[in-house]
Amino acid sequence: MKTTLILEDALVERVRVRARERGVSMSSIVEEAIVRLLAEAPAAREPIDLPSYPMGPYRVDIADRDALYDAMDDPEVFARYRGER
């Protein structure tokens, strides 16, 4: 595929010199560089510390489906959640 790249003049000159030294086209030098870049493993990211807030004890055991549904149906639970009580 033919494409147009906008590169700094100094970089183009370095590519031109390298291509001449190796006896290949500038396109093959650029293609090789892109292939190498894309083959690299992405850099590991530092873990992000997420904030946590003390919310008090759990009000329901979520493993107890009936208790969970009862709590979800309780209007007082939602009133507390919305800050109404």
MILO-173692 format. One record per residue (C-alpha): residue number from 1; residue in three letters; x, y, z. Coordinates in Angstrom, 3 decimals. Layout:
<rs>
<NUM; 'ALA'; <X; Y; Z>>
...
</rs>
This chain:
<rs>
<1; 'MET'; <0.000; 0.000; 0.000>>
<2; 'LYS'; <1.268; 3.421; -0.828>>
<3; 'THR'; <1.017; 6.075; 1.880>>
<4; 'THR'; <2.407; 9.470; 2.764>>
<5; 'LEU'; <4.301; 10.112; 5.984>>
<6; 'ILE'; <5.310; 13.471; 7.367>>
<7; 'LEU'; <8.735; 13.089; 8.987>>
<8; 'GLU'; <11.401; 15.466; 10.199>>
<9; 'ASP'; <14.085; 16.171; 7.634>>
<10; 'ALA'; <16.851; 14.892; 9.903>>
<11; 'LEU'; <15.025; 11.577; 10.391>>
<12; 'VAL'; <14.488; 11.156; 6.653>>
<13; 'GLU'; <18.191; 11.752; 6.073>>
<14; 'ARG'; <19.110; 9.106; 8.664>>
<15; 'VAL'; <16.735; 6.631; 6.986>>
<16; 'ARG'; <18.185; 7.492; 3.579>>
<17; 'VAL'; <21.745; 6.878; 4.839>>
<18; 'ARG'; <20.765; 3.574; 6.487>>
<19; 'ALA'; <18.980; 2.423; 3.322>>
<20; 'ARG'; <22.007; 3.290; 1.209>>
<21; 'GLU'; <24.338; 1.425; 3.605>>
<22; 'ARG'; <22.186; -1.694; 3.465>>
<23; 'GLY'; <21.397; -1.439; -0.233>>
<24; 'VAL'; <17.637; -1.398; 0.284>>
<25; 'SER'; <14.849; 1.114; -0.198>>
<26; 'MET'; <13.811; 3.680; 2.361>>
<27; 'SER'; <10.395; 2.034; 2.375>>
<28; 'SER'; <11.877; -1.272; 3.503>>
<29; 'ILE'; <13.735; 0.479; 6.359>>
<30; 'VAL'; <10.534; 2.203; 7.531>>
<31; 'GLU'; <8.516; -1.004; 7.168>>
<32; 'GLU'; <11.074; -2.981; 9.191>>
<33; 'ALA'; <11.050; -0.345; 11.926>>
<34; 'ILE'; <7.251; -0.413; 12.126>>
<35; 'VAL'; <7.157; -4.218; 12.233>>
<36; 'ARG'; <9.703; -4.248; 15.069>>
<37; 'LEU'; <7.778; -1.601; 16.993>>
<38; 'LEU'; <4.505; -3.473; 16.683>>
<39; 'ALA'; <6.138; -6.762; 17.720>>
<40; 'GLU'; <7.278; -5.318; 21.049>>
<41; 'ALA'; <5.249; -6.141; 24.109>>
<42; 'PRO'; <3.421; -3.103; 25.428>>
<43; 'ALA'; <5.073; -1.465; 28.395>>
<44; 'ALA'; <3.687; -2.527; 31.742>>
<45; 'ARG'; <1.560; 0.119; 33.368>>
<46; 'GLU'; <1.847; 1.070; 36.978>>
<47; 'PRO'; <-1.159; -0.095; 38.967>>
<48; 'ILE'; <-3.637; 2.606; 39.863>>
<49; 'ASP'; <-4.594; 3.041; 43.499>>
<50; 'LEU'; <-8.355; 3.390; 43.565>>
<51; 'PRO'; <-9.941; 5.146; 46.505>>
<52; 'SER'; <-11.853; 3.130; 49.050>>
<53; 'TYR'; <-14.322; 4.357; 51.597>>
<54; 'PRO'; <-15.421; 2.842; 54.892>>
<55; 'MET'; <-19.067; 1.988; 54.319>>
<56; 'GLY'; <-19.684; 0.037; 57.490>>
<57; 'PRO'; <-20.671; -3.598; 57.717>>
<58; 'TYR'; <-22.499; -5.358; 54.919>>
<59; 'ARG'; <-26.259; -5.089; 55.296>>
<60; 'VAL'; <-26.987; -8.315; 53.463>>
<61; 'ASP'; <-25.137; -11.473; 52.485>>
<62; 'ILE'; <-25.190; -11.367; 48.685>>
<63; 'ALA'; <-24.762; -15.147; 48.593>>
<64; 'ASP'; <-28.236; -15.379; 50.192>>
<65; 'ARG'; <-30.400; -14.653; 47.154>>
<66; 'ASP'; <-33.653; -14.315; 49.099>>
<67; 'ALA'; <-32.112; -11.869; 51.577>>
<68; 'LEU'; <-30.618; -9.883; 48.696>>
<69; 'TYR'; <-33.956; -9.650; 46.888>>
<70; 'ASP'; <-35.716; -8.692; 50.127>>
<71; 'ALA'; <-33.200; -5.898; 50.702>>
<72; 'MET'; <-33.579; -4.698; 47.114>>
<73; 'ASP'; <-37.367; -4.573; 47.521>>
<74; 'ASP'; <-37.144; -2.689; 50.833>>
<75; 'PRO'; <-37.912; 1.023; 50.206>>
<76; 'GLU'; <-35.961; 2.006; 53.324>>
<77; 'VAL'; <-32.779; 0.534; 51.837>>
<78; 'PHE'; <-33.121; 2.757; 48.776>>
<79; 'ALA'; <-34.031; 5.765; 50.911>>
<80; 'ARG'; <-30.791; 5.300; 52.885>>
<81; 'TYR'; <-28.848; 4.818; 49.649>>
<82; 'ARG'; <-30.219; 8.075; 48.248>>
<83; 'GLY'; <-29.474; 9.861; 51.527>>
<84; 'GLU'; <-33.119; 10.464; 52.336>>
<85; 'ARG'; <-32.880; 8.938; 55.814>>
</rs>
